[in-house]
Amino acid sequence: MDKILLATDGSKHSKKTIEQAIEFAKKFETEVTLLYVIEVNPQQGYDFFASYKKKEQELISTGEEVLQKAAESFKEQGIAVNTRLEKGNPADIICDIAHKEDFGLVILGGRGLGKISGVLLGSVSNAVANCLGKNLMIVK
């Protein structure tokens, strides 16, 4: 395994994924790419014309902050880490990057910041499990 892709959203579940990714990165002496995907959807309750760009910038800032904090955990352990911020459908982006860039392992949380709590497996992790033909670790 030469590369690990860790999808994170800053939720408490995704913090557990950081611990798991650190363990694997140390064991296999591999680099980690942290991925934060912004799902920008003008139909999520804000006025598209008046505040879309402002909301989008807030989401970008949040994503950058989450990536920076997560990257610090890896750097403290001496693990090579890259960060990546993308926009789009999270499951599609995760699967697309994992396939195109040949990651040996994809790690993500079982549930994240989604609106539906109490679901056994989140919609993103479920979709990734169905589209990814690679090693996948879903951390609960």
BAKE-94179 format. One line per 3 residues: number of its first residue (from 1); their letters; for each residue x, y, z of C-alpha. Coordinates in Angstrom, 1 decimal. Example, Ala and Ser with C-alpha at 12.3 -4.5 7.8 and 13.67 -1.06 7.14 Angstrom:
! residues 2
1> AS> 12.3,-4.5,7.8 | 13.7,-1.1,7.1
//
This chain:
! residues 140
1> MDK> 0.0,0.0,0.0 | 1.7,3.2,-1.2 | -1.0,5.8,-0.6
4> ILL> -3.9,6.4,1.7 | -6.9,8.7,0.9 | -8.6,9.9,4.1
7> ATD> -11.9,11.7,3.5 | -12.7,14.0,6.4 | -15.4,16.4,7.3
10> GSK> -14.3,17.5,10.8 | -17.1,15.5,12.6 | -16.4,13.5,15.7
13> HSK> -16.5,10.3,13.6 | -13.9,11.6,11.2 | -11.6,12.3,14.1
16> KTI> -11.5,8.6,14.8 | -10.5,8.1,11.1 | -7.4,10.2,11.7
19> EQA> -6.2,7.9,14.4 | -6.7,4.9,12.2 | -5.0,6.5,9.2
22> IEF> -2.0,7.4,11.4 | -1.7,3.8,12.5 | -1.8,2.5,8.9
25> AKK> 0.5,5.2,7.6 | 3.1,4.3,10.2 | 2.7,0.6,9.7
28> FET> 3.0,0.7,5.9 | 5.3,3.8,5.8 | 3.1,5.6,3.4
31> EVT> 1.8,9.1,2.7 | -1.7,10.3,3.4 | -3.9,12.6,1.3
34> LLY> -6.6,14.3,3.3 | -9.7,15.2,1.3 | -12.5,17.6,2.3
37> VIE> -15.4,17.8,-0.2 | -17.7,20.8,-0.2 | -21.2,20.0,-1.4
40> VNP> -22.3,23.3,-2.6 | -26.0,23.2,-3.3 | -28.0,26.4,-3.8
43> QQG> -31.2,24.6,-2.8 | -30.1,24.0,0.8 | -32.0,26.9,2.3
46> YDF> -30.1,30.0,1.4 | -30.9,32.6,-1.2 | -29.0,31.7,-4.3
49> FAS> -28.6,35.2,-5.7 | -27.9,37.1,-2.5 | -25.7,34.8,-0.4
52> YKK> -24.5,31.9,-2.6 | -21.0,33.2,-3.0 | -20.7,34.2,0.7
55> KEQ> -22.0,30.8,1.8 | -19.6,29.1,-0.6 | -16.7,31.0,0.8
58> ELI> -17.7,30.1,4.4 | -17.7,26.4,3.4 | -14.3,26.8,1.8
61> STG> -12.9,28.4,4.9 | -14.4,25.6,7.1 | -12.9,23.0,4.8
64> EEV> -9.4,24.6,4.9 | -9.6,24.8,8.7 | -10.6,21.1,9.0
67> LQK> -7.8,20.1,6.6 | -5.2,22.2,8.4 | -6.1,20.7,11.9
70> AAE> -6.1,17.2,10.5 | -2.8,17.7,8.7 | -1.1,18.8,12.0
73> SFK> -1.9,15.4,13.5 | 0.0,13.6,10.8 | 2.9,16.1,10.7
76> EQG> 3.4,15.7,14.5 | 3.8,11.9,13.8 | 6.3,12.5,11.0
79> IAV> 3.9,11.3,8.3 | 3.9,12.8,4.9 | 0.6,14.4,4.3
82> NTR> -1.1,16.3,1.5 | -4.4,18.2,1.7 | -7.0,18.6,-0.9
85> LEK> -10.3,20.6,-1.1 | -12.8,19.7,-3.8 | -16.4,20.7,-4.6
88> GNP> -19.1,18.4,-5.7 | -20.9,15.2,-4.6 | -18.7,13.8,-1.8
91> ADI> -19.1,10.1,-2.8 | -18.5,10.8,-6.5 | -15.4,12.9,-5.7
94> ICD> -14.0,10.3,-3.3 | -14.4,7.4,-5.7 | -13.2,9.4,-8.7
97> IAH> -10.0,10.5,-6.9 | -9.4,7.0,-5.4 | -9.6,5.4,-8.9
100> KED> -7.7,8.0,-10.9 | -4.9,8.4,-8.5 | -4.6,4.8,-7.5
103> FGL> -4.9,5.0,-3.7 | -4.3,1.6,-2.0 | -6.7,2.4,0.8
106> VIL> -9.6,4.8,1.3 | -10.6,5.6,4.9 | -13.7,7.5,5.9
109> GGR> -16.2,7.8,8.8 | -19.3,5.7,9.0 | -21.3,8.9,9.7
112> GLG> -20.4,12.5,9.4 | -22.0,15.9,9.6 | -25.1,14.8,7.6
115> KIS> -28.6,15.9,8.7 | -29.9,12.4,9.5 | -28.6,11.1,12.8
118> GVL> -28.9,7.5,14.0 | -28.3,6.0,10.6 | -26.1,2.9,10.8
121> LGS> -24.1,3.9,7.8 | -24.1,7.4,6.4 | -25.2,8.1,2.9
124> VSN> -21.6,9.1,1.8 | -20.0,6.0,3.2 | -22.7,3.8,1.8
127> AVA> -22.3,5.3,-1.6 | -18.5,5.0,-1.5 | -18.8,1.4,-0.5
130> NCL> -21.0,0.8,-3.5 | -18.8,2.6,-6.1 | -15.3,1.8,-4.9
133> GKN> -13.6,-1.4,-6.1 | -10.6,-0.8,-3.8 | -9.7,-1.3,-0.1
136> LMI> -12.1,0.7,2.0 | -12.1,1.2,5.8 | -15.2,2.7,7.3
139> VK> -14.6,3.8,10.9 | -17.5,3.9,13.3
//
